[in-house]
């Protein structure tokens, strides 16, 4: 493909579109309620889920204002071991956000990573 005398490969166009779609999924604010909702969804589908580990880390290479933090949430059992699905993949998710809400900030209590064990 030739645009303004510059050759652009189709793969480059597809990569740019994929990146734009991915960035739309970034959140302005990640909330405590979203953490609890993901936990409840996993718990109802997998009886071993007893809690979760949450890690909120600064993104040192943000792509936009909603990419300042990387939030990782993983489900754990009553022994604080990761819970895996039937394919052997851990029940977890990664989110990108600009900030977190006050309730989540309070729950983290100044820590980057924290465990919430809901049931034993």
Secondary structure, DSSP 8 states (H G I E B T S, - for coil): -EETTEE--HHHHHHHHHHHHHHHT-EEEE-HHHHHHHHHHHHHH-TT--EEEEEEEE-TT-SSGGGSEEEEEEEE-TTS-B-B-TTS-BSEEEEEEEEE-HHHHHHHTT-SEEEEE---
